[in-house]
Every structure is written in C-alpha cells, then in structure tokens.
Amino acid sequence: MFIKHTILAILAACGINNPDGPDDKELPPPPPDPSHYFCCHTVDADKLTGEGCVTIGANQVDSCASVLHCANTFTKMDGEVKCEG
C-alpha cells in the first residue's frame, strides 16, 4: 500500500510544469526619433538653414508654410537654425 502511494506521488509530481514566465512581456519603448522640425519664415533647402524659426512637433508640420527638417543635430541662435551632419 505504501508503494502505491509513493508511485502515485512520483507520477503526480512528474506532470507538474513550472511556468516559463509571463507570455505578455513588456517590450522596451521605441528609440526616440532624432528628427527635429522647425517652422521658419524663410528656409534655404540647399544649405539646410532657416531664419525666424521656432521648434514644432512632427504633428504640426502641416500647419506651417516653411518647414526645416533636421535629421540629426542642429544649431540654433536667435531664431536661425542650421542642420548639422
């Protein structure tokens, strides 16, 4: 009788699986967009510069007549913007 209970306990323990972890692992946030948008009075597309510029978000591009888009870094002094790189 003792052997039957022992065998049943061993068989029952073999059927138990440990959870691997949550299936809905939280993904890391996407990397920030290095792009910068400026609404400017005038834009020189060849030199990638603008005058009278203010920073805007990507969702405000349609509301501005002249937009300067800098893909990476930029310099801004007194409303004048120059895209770098």
Summary of the structure (lengths in Angstrom):
residues: 85
radius of gyration: 30.6
end to end distance: 81.8
largest distance: 93.8
contacts: 163
relative contact order: 0.19
helix: 22%
strand: 29%
